[in-house]
Amino acid sequence: KSKYFEELLEEISLSTWGIVRDKARPTIFKERIITNAQQICRIDYEDKKPISKEIEKLVLKRIEDFSKDHSAIIIEDYAKGLLTENLLKQTIEICKSKNMLVTLDPGRQVDPLFYKGVDLLKPNLVEARLMANHLGGVKTGEMNVEEVAKLLMDKLELNKLIITLGKDGMAMLDSKLGKVKVIPTVAMEVFDVSGAGDTTISVLTACLMNGASLEEAAWVSNCAAGVVVGKMGTATVTIKELSSFYNKLEQRLVE
């Protein structure tokens, strides 16, 4: 499966140089059970044990190499064994030393202190509450979104925070402003939420790198997520689709 994956990347002119191969573990394979309209469930075939020290060193070497000519990094923690405590902390340290923007989508059941110092953290509400509970030792059910956000900002020394709220939109907090703001979801149709989180943090990062404020970046990524959840399976969004979605949203708001 690793061979097929690399061939697919090469077919669309994406470099495979950065891939680190580990003969001790299989390439993750995901099997989706779907109806005509929606995904029912997914079966993952994988090995989630932590990577070896040897593989960890190879990954860090790749990150060091990439950091020389890149200005941002997106860390997606799927909790599959790749992102060990040392790898996360070393990656954040390497990238921050190069003045790179570091954005991170956290995994559940991971010590949130492993993420300390990233520029932007993007958990969903469940993940945010779990992290707040770990850091504050309080019953998260007694904390509102604003309290959770401020606790995470303080304990993890974040610059920016986005908490996705599903059908209720997004909550955001910027260290420069100090006040939580919530924007509504803009999805018009929801067929499959697979990949929506990946889309959100990717577009957030791209917008921030191009000078957008956190709120501007949140609105654009919100629209991008609205596009992909309207498609079956994991999907991408083009500039044309994003522009079309925004125009439809604007027209709907005017009406």
C-alpha positions as CSV (number, residue, x, y, z in Angstrom):
1,K,0.0,0.0,0.0
2,S,2.9,2.3,0.6
3,K,4.0,1.9,-3.0
4,Y,0.5,2.8,-4.3
5,F,0.4,5.8,-2.0
6,E,3.7,7.1,-3.3
7,E,2.6,6.5,-6.9
8,L,-0.6,8.5,-6.3
9,L,1.4,11.4,-4.9
10,E,3.8,11.4,-7.9
11,E,0.9,11.3,-10.4
12,I,-0.2,14.7,-9.1
13,S,3.4,16.0,-8.9
14,L,3.8,15.9,-5.2
15,S,7.3,15.1,-3.9
16,T,7.7,11.9,-1.9
17,W,11.2,12.9,-0.7
18,G,10.0,13.8,2.8
19,I,8.3,10.4,3.4
20,V,10.0,8.4,6.2
21,R,9.5,4.6,5.7
22,D,9.2,2.3,8.7
23,K,9.4,-1.4,7.8
24,A,8.1,-2.3,11.3
25,R,4.6,-0.9,10.8
26,P,1.9,-1.1,8.1
27,T,0.6,1.8,6.0
28,I,-2.7,2.7,7.6
29,F,-5.7,1.5,5.5
30,K,-9.2,2.9,6.0
31,E,-12.3,1.2,4.9
32,R,-15.5,3.3,4.6
33,I,-19.0,2.0,4.8
34,I,-21.3,4.3,3.0
35,T,-24.9,4.7,1.8
36,N,-25.9,6.7,-1.3
37,A,-25.8,9.9,0.8
38,Q,-23.6,9.5,3.9
39,Q,-20.8,7.6,5.5
40,I,-22.1,5.2,8.2
41,C,-18.8,4.1,9.8
42,R,-15.1,3.6,9.0
43,I,-12.8,0.6,9.8
44,D,-9.1,1.4,10.3
45,Y,-6.3,-1.2,9.9
46,E,-3.3,0.2,11.7
47,D,-0.6,-0.1,14.3
48,K,-0.7,2.7,16.9
49,K,2.3,1.9,19.0
50,P,4.9,4.7,19.4
51,I,7.6,4.9,16.7
52,S,11.1,3.7,17.5
53,K,13.9,6.1,18.4
54,E,15.6,5.4,15.1
55,I,12.5,6.4,13.1
56,E,12.0,9.4,15.4
57,K,15.5,10.7,14.5
58,L,14.8,10.3,10.8
59,V,11.5,12.3,11.1
60,L,13.2,15.0,13.0
61,K,16.0,15.2,10.4
62,R,13.3,15.6,7.7
63,I,11.6,18.4,9.7
64,E,15.0,20.1,10.2
65,D,15.6,20.0,6.5
66,F,12.1,21.3,5.6
67,S,12.3,24.1,8.1
68,K,15.2,25.7,6.2
69,D,12.9,26.9,3.3
70,H,9.4,26.8,4.7
71,S,7.6,29.5,6.8
72,A,4.8,27.4,8.4
73,I,4.1,23.9,9.6
74,I,0.8,22.2,10.3
75,I,0.9,19.4,12.9
76,E,-2.0,17.0,12.7
77,D,-2.0,14.6,15.7
78,Y,-4.1,11.6,14.8
79,A,-2.7,9.7,17.8
80,K,-1.4,6.9,15.6
81,G,2.0,6.6,17.3
82,L,4.1,9.0,15.1
83,L,3.9,12.1,17.3
84,T,5.8,11.1,20.5
85,E,6.4,13.6,23.3
86,N,10.0,14.1,22.2
87,L,9.1,14.5,18.5
88,L,6.4,17.0,19.2
89,K,8.5,19.1,21.6
90,Q,11.6,19.0,19.3
91,T,9.5,19.9,16.2
92,I,7.9,22.9,18.0
93,E,11.4,24.0,19.2
94,I,13.0,23.6,15.8
95,C,10.2,25.5,13.9
96,K,9.9,28.3,16.5
97,S,13.7,28.9,16.3
98,K,13.2,29.5,12.6
99,N,10.3,31.9,13.2
100,M,7.9,29.5,11.5
101,L,4.2,29.7,12.2
102,V,3.3,26.5,14.1
103,T,-0.4,25.4,13.9
104,L,-1.7,22.2,15.5
105,D,-4.8,20.0,15.5
106,P,-4.6,18.0,18.7
107,G,-5.3,14.3,19.4
108,R,-7.4,12.9,22.2
109,Q,-5.7,11.1,25.1
110,V,-2.5,13.1,24.5
111,D,-1.0,15.2,27.3
112,P,-1.8,18.7,26.2
113,L,1.5,20.0,27.6
114,F,3.2,18.2,24.6
115,Y,1.7,21.1,22.5
116,K,2.9,23.9,24.7
117,G,4.2,26.9,22.7
118,V,2.4,26.4,19.4
119,D,1.1,29.6,17.7
120,L,-2.4,28.2,16.9
121,L,-4.2,25.3,18.5
122,K,-7.4,24.0,16.9
123,P,-9.3,21.4,19.0
124,N,-13.0,20.6,18.8
125,L,-15.1,21.2,21.9
126,V,-14.7,17.7,23.2
127,E,-10.9,17.8,22.9
128,A,-10.8,21.3,24.4
129,R,-12.7,20.2,27.5
130,L,-10.5,17.1,27.9
131,M,-7.4,19.3,27.7
132,A,-8.8,21.8,30.1
133,N,-9.7,19.0,32.6
134,H,-6.1,17.7,32.4
135,L,-4.6,21.1,32.9
136,G,-6.9,22.6,35.4
137,G,-8.1,19.5,37.4
138,V,-11.7,20.8,37.3
139,K,-14.9,19.3,36.1
140,T,-15.1,20.6,32.5
141,G,-18.9,20.4,32.5
142,E,-18.8,23.3,34.9
143,M,-16.7,25.5,32.5
144,N,-18.1,27.5,29.6
145,V,-16.3,27.8,26.3
146,E,-14.7,31.1,27.2
147,E,-13.3,29.7,30.5
148,V,-12.0,26.6,28.6
149,A,-10.4,28.8,26.0
150,K,-8.7,31.1,28.4
151,L,-7.3,28.2,30.5
152,L,-5.8,26.6,27.4
153,M,-4.3,29.9,26.2
154,D,-2.7,30.5,29.6
155,K,-1.4,27.0,30.4
156,L,-0.2,26.2,26.9
157,E,1.2,29.6,26.1
158,L,-0.7,29.9,22.9
159,N,-0.9,32.9,20.6
160,K,-4.2,31.9,19.0
161,L,-6.9,29.4,19.6
162,I,-9.8,28.1,17.6
163,I,-12.3,25.7,19.1
164,T,-14.7,24.2,16.5
165,L,-18.2,23.7,17.9
166,G,-19.8,21.6,15.2
167,K,-23.2,22.9,14.2
168,D,-22.6,25.9,16.5
169,G,-19.7,27.3,14.6
170,M,-16.3,28.3,15.9
171,A,-15.0,30.0,19.1
172,M,-11.8,32.0,18.7
173,L,-9.4,33.7,21.0
174,D,-6.4,35.8,20.1
175,S,-3.8,36.7,22.8
176,K,-3.7,40.3,21.4
177,L,-7.5,40.7,22.0
178,G,-8.2,38.6,25.1
179,K,-11.9,38.1,24.4
180,V,-13.6,35.0,23.0
181,K,-15.7,35.5,19.9
182,V,-18.0,32.9,18.3
183,I,-19.0,32.8,14.6
184,P,-21.8,30.6,13.3
185,T,-21.3,27.6,11.0
186,V,-22.0,28.3,7.4
187,A,-22.5,24.8,6.0
188,M,-25.5,24.6,3.8
189,E,-25.6,20.8,3.3
190,V,-23.8,18.1,5.2
191,F,-23.1,14.8,3.5
192,D,-19.8,13.7,5.1
193,V,-17.7,15.5,7.7
194,S,-14.5,13.5,6.8
195,G,-11.6,15.8,6.4
196,A,-13.4,18.9,7.5
197,G,-10.9,19.5,10.4
198,D,-7.9,19.1,8.0
199,T,-9.5,21.6,5.6
200,T,-10.1,24.1,8.5
201,I,-6.6,24.1,9.9
202,S,-5.0,24.2,6.4
203,V,-7.0,27.2,5.3
204,L,-6.5,28.9,8.7
205,T,-2.8,28.5,8.3
206,A,-2.8,29.8,4.7
207,C,-4.8,32.8,5.6
208,L,-2.7,33.7,8.6
209,M,0.5,33.4,6.5
210,N,-1.0,35.9,4.1
211,G,-1.7,38.5,6.7
212,A,-5.3,37.8,7.7
213,S,-6.5,38.4,11.2
214,L,-7.7,35.4,13.2
215,E,-11.3,36.3,12.6
216,E,-10.8,36.7,8.9
217,A,-9.0,33.4,8.7
218,A,-11.8,31.7,10.7
219,W,-14.5,33.0,8.4
220,V,-12.6,31.8,5.3
221,S,-11.8,28.4,6.8
222,N,-15.4,28.1,7.9
223,C,-16.5,28.5,4.3
224,A,-13.9,26.0,3.1
225,A,-15.2,23.4,5.6
226,G,-18.7,24.2,4.4
227,V,-17.7,23.2,0.9
228,V,-16.0,19.9,1.8
229,V,-18.8,18.6,4.1
230,G,-21.2,19.0,1.2
231,K,-19.2,16.4,-0.7
232,M,-19.0,12.6,-0.3
233,G,-15.9,11.2,1.3
234,T,-12.7,13.1,2.1
235,A,-12.6,16.0,-0.3
236,T,-10.6,19.1,-1.3
237,V,-11.7,22.6,-1.9
238,T,-10.6,24.8,-4.8
239,I,-10.4,28.6,-4.9
240,K,-13.3,28.6,-7.4
241,E,-15.4,26.5,-5.1
242,L,-14.6,28.7,-2.1
243,S,-15.4,31.9,-4.0
244,S,-18.7,30.4,-5.3
245,F,-19.7,29.2,-1.8
246,Y,-18.9,32.7,-0.3
247,N,-21.0,34.4,-3.0
248,K,-23.9,32.1,-2.2
249,L,-23.5,32.7,1.5
250,E,-23.4,36.5,1.0
251,Q,-26.6,36.3,-1.2
252,R,-28.3,34.2,1.4
253,L,-27.4,36.7,4.2
254,V,-28.7,39.7,2.1
255,E,-32.0,37.9,1.5
